[in-house]
Amino acid sequence: DAGVTQSPTHLIKTRGQQVTLRCSPKSGHDTVSWYQQALGQGPQFIFQYYEEEERQRGNFPDRFSGHQFPNYSSELNVNALLLGDSALYLCASRPSGANVLTFGAGSRLTVL
Amino acid sequence: QKEVEQNSGPLSVPEGAIASLNCTYSDRGSQSFFWYRQYSGKSPELIMSIYSNGDKEDGRFTAQLNKASQYVSLLIRDSQPSDSATYLCAVNRGNNAGNMLTFGGGTRLMVKP
């Protein structure tokens, strides 16, 4: 049983570019959250998707947007990249009503 | 004041000793508390969850919660070198961990053989 899978694992972009990160939740999970983890810091909540809608959002600008598809997979889009967007982006999933998050391995974004 | 605070460490303990990791939080409405372990370059892995005041034990791990003091801790007994990792404390306001989790910065634990 595959867990949470994320792609790509690593990518390098330049300032001003746009990036799309992808996440497939664990089988049986329908709720997906995204977190940003800068080097040496704890993860910060970006947003959560359930039933293809954004349900909660953390303190991130509108440059960060997302989407959830009917198969529960999700995308995180970041526009107008800044150097400070360099981080590990973690996707986490859970079944609705459950209280355990399963994290993916993350996508490491470097912005030059 | 950060919402969830942890000493960044590193906390160094000898193999076989008890490691004590501490976390304080500022939101009195927090109801759910979690400890995650994160090995270097890997994703966080849930170790313990605790919702009520007192102690909760699971194998070599014990989580302790004191809501009056807004304090949660993790004890690791018989520490092993494989326990060397960063330990993240996380809290949320609901009983459902799927709601927004607020993480501390993590404490790096080093267990020396």
Interface residues (C-beta under 8 A of the other chain):
Chain A: T31 S33 Y35 G40 Q41 G42 P43 Q44 F45 Q48 Q56 G58 L90 R94 S96 G97 A98 N99 V100 L101 F103 G104 A105 G106
Chain B: V4 Q6 S8 S32 K42 S43 P44 E45 L46 S49 L88 A90 N95 N96 A97 G98 N99 M100 L101 T102 F103 G104 G105 G106
